[in-house]
Amino acid sequence: MGLGSTAKKIQTVADTAEKLYARVNEMREQVDRLRDTVSTTEERVERVEAELAEQRALVAALAEEQGVDVESVLADAEAPAHPDDGERDDTADAASDDGGDGSTDAVDGSTA
């Protein structure tokens, strides 16, 4: 084996090493960005969860003030709907009767 082929092999190894080094640096940067994104997302989720807890407390207080049984409403909401057993969920239909924009069809401005 001559010096020319050895030099060529060494150059190939060096080129491959440079490419791998560049790729490792790219991956390191991607991981750093991913860590930042995860951290930011975690902070957002914590804020949203805190806001949700506040809203739940407010809704529960309003429901109690209005005499609504929160437990039964929650139990009804958790009941799974099975559309293939012949029963329909009419709440979606009722919400879409006005086109979903709150407009009315009646001439006098009343809702149906």
C-alpha positions in Angstrom: 0.0 0.0 0.0 1.5 3.3 -1.1 1.6 6.6 0.7 -1.0 8.1 -1.7 -3.7 5.6 -0.8 -2.9 6.1 2.9 -3.2 9.9 2.6 -6.5 9.4 0.7 -7.9 7.2 3.4 -6.7 9.6 6.1 -8.4 12.5 4.2 -11.6 10.5 3.9 -11.6 9.8 7.7 -10.9 13.5 8.4 -13.7 14.6 6.1 -16.1 12.1 7.8 -15.0 13.3 11.2 -15.7 17.0 10.2 -19.1 16.1 9.0 -19.9 14.1 12.1 -18.6 17.0 14.3 -20.8 19.4 12.5 -23.8 17.1 12.8 -23.2 16.6 16.5 -23.1 20.4 17.0 -26.4 20.7 15.0 -28.0 18.1 17.2 -26.7 19.8 20.4 -28.3 23.0 19.2 -31.5 21.2 18.5 -31.5 19.6 21.9 -30.9 23.0 23.5 -33.8 24.6 21.6 -36.0 21.6 22.5 -35.1 22.0 26.2 -36.1 25.7 26.0 -39.4 24.8 24.3 -40.2 22.2 26.9 -39.4 24.6 29.7 -41.5 27.4 28.1 -44.4 24.9 27.5 -44.1 23.7 31.1 -44.5 27.2 32.4 -47.5 27.8 30.2 -49.2 24.6 31.3 -48.6 25.6 34.9 -50.2 29.0 34.3 -53.1 27.5 32.4 -53.7 24.9 35.2 -53.7 27.7 37.8 -56.2 29.7 35.7 -58.3 26.7 35.3 -58.4 26.0 39.0 -59.5 29.6 39.6 -62.2 29.4 36.9 -63.4 26.1 38.4 -63.7 27.7 41.8 -65.6 30.7 40.4 -68.0 28.4 38.4 -68.6 26.2 41.5 -69.3 29.3 43.6 -71.7 30.7 40.9 -73.4 27.3 40.6 -73.8 27.0 44.3 -75.2 30.5 44.4 -77.7 29.6 41.7 -78.6 26.3 43.4 -77.1 24.0 40.7 -75.9 20.6 41.9 -72.4 20.6 40.6 -71.8 16.9 41.4 -74.7 15.7 39.3 -73.8 18.0 36.4 -70.2 16.7 36.5 -71.5 13.1 36.7 -73.7 13.7 33.7 -70.8 15.2 31.8 -68.6 12.2 32.5 -71.1 9.7 31.3 -69.8 8.3 28.0 -72.0 8.9 24.9 -72.5 5.9 22.6 -73.8 7.3 19.3 -74.1 3.7 17.8 -76.7 2.6 20.4 -79.4 4.8 18.9 -79.2 7.7 21.3 -78.1 11.1 20.2 -76.5 14.0 22.0 -79.0 16.8 21.3 -76.9 19.4 23.1 -74.8 19.9 19.9 -77.9 20.3 17.8 -79.4 22.8 20.2 -76.2 24.8 20.2 -76.1 24.9 16.4 -79.8 25.9 15.9 -78.9 29.5 15.7 -75.9 29.0 13.4 -73.5 29.2 16.3 -73.3 33.0 16.1 -76.0 33.9 18.5 -78.2 35.3 15.8 -82.0 34.7 15.8 -84.4 33.6 13.1 -87.5 35.3 14.7 -88.7 38.6 13.3 -89.2 40.1 16.8 -85.6 39.3 17.8 -86.5 36.5 20.2 -84.8 33.2 20.3 -86.6 29.9 19.6 
